[in-house]
Structure formats: C-alpha cells, structure tokens
Amino acid sequence: MKTIKINDITLRDVFQNMDPGDLNKKKLLAILEGYEGLEYDSLEIMGGSSFEKILETGLNMNPFQVSSFIKSIVTTTPLQALIGTRNLIGLEIYDRNLMKRYIKESIKNGISIFRVYDSLNDTQNFNHTVSEIVENDASCQGTIIYDDHQDAEYYARTAKKLVDMGCSSICIKDAEST
C-alpha cells in the first residue's frame, strides 16, 4: 500500500496573505500549537512573498529567526521553503554567492527541504541551486511548472533530469492555482 505524504503550506499562506499588522508572536504560537501531534511530511513556511511580509509583521523577528522559532515549537516535522532557481524569493536574479548564503542561513535556522522551481522550466537554471542544496545536506524537491502544451513525456524527461541533478522528489505545480 502506498503512503500518502502531505506538505502543509498553511504557515506560508498565513505569512503571505494575512494582514502583517495582525500577526504577533502570541498569535503565531497559537497557530503552531495546532500542529502538535500532526504528522505532515513537511511544513512549507517560506516562499512567494512570505519573506517580505514577515518583515512587516509585529513578530519583531527576521524570516530566519521566524524559521528557527517555528522549528523550536514544531520539532518533529521538517520545515520547507519554496525558492526560485535564480531569484530565490523575489523577482530579481540574485548572485550565486547570495544564493549560497541564503540556503546556508535557511538550513542553519531549521529549513531541511527546499522546493525549487524555475518559471520557464529551464533545467539549466536548476544546476547551481540544486547542487548547493544537496552539498549542504538538505533535500531538494524539483518543481516543474505545469504547461498544458506539453505531453506526458515532457514531464517524465524533465523529472529524470532533476533527479539526476540530485532532487529527491518531484512536484508538478499548476501555476494557475496556489
């Protein structure tokens, strides 16, 4: 029998979509206590605009400190971050050294899985990011953005390339939905 694994993105959505002024440490702690006893495969806590939004909250912590705080409360569930292959969390392309620092700082503060995507599905863009994640002993989930103009073979070929690079799992994401 196959096991179903669930990656919960509620926390990322809280950071991304909640009015930042409404979130403080007491409210975050109440949310985190709701995870006690749940057995998710991972909790995705950063990605999209969550990094910037965390800076606007009343938590008085930077996103890495928030990650560390979450890990101190939810100790048994791996934390995950969604990042772009070359743009990490923003729209701009970042230098490789900054990407290395971001990945290392994320790992140091509790992130153990990175869900990595490239909006153009350009597998060459994955090379540096995936290798940096794997070299730092974290797991990498290669994400293929769904394109209804592609056939099933395209996804199989792309998934194989990502696995060959070091991705331990594959996600096909429909960018039209959340």
Steps between C-alpha positions, in 0.01 A plus 500: 500500500633843408541763767356843440728782611362846563694823473305766690533857368270665755779687677636639174150613411456662842816704446416575139133585527428623851514871570853521643385736774268229633775247569700500822692235694201405717281433192778310324552285808127418509516392134810287561343324799233374258768292327572292810446134424450549126727297277561701186783412265605866522379850578575753229555824685674726248452578135322748281467831681515351852862607557419868445169478687669353809712815516179706525344301786494576869718194562813715533704221341658461160384207283792281606421561868136416428612175339712416805209588732261275306753214509536540878124444539431249220805284558410174325373630165751611234472863390498586133559811292392572144770676297564594140806359329658839443269744676459332841205687650471807283472608142862595444779262402746460787873439499610143577680609816180651638311182409760292686470721807119487489496120476756458781320748726167327433645161589666640813157627610301181450420463129587148386305479172501744212232487231680654202332625183593685186212691344628408152572136592857559379687208654835679454382757755458222760866389491657742746208521742442126523871424541530762777203350687628143466858598596358645823322172585146628447233341283399653172163456334521592133186677386377498143250771412204341323458602137196361318692525171734221610438127478558245777844410364618857559430465872668160519813631322516815711446304823784263407734795440410646840552168678836460323599842638423389855131571561355243738141562391306669223199732511292603200344834587210662322604866511140601429402383849665552838 
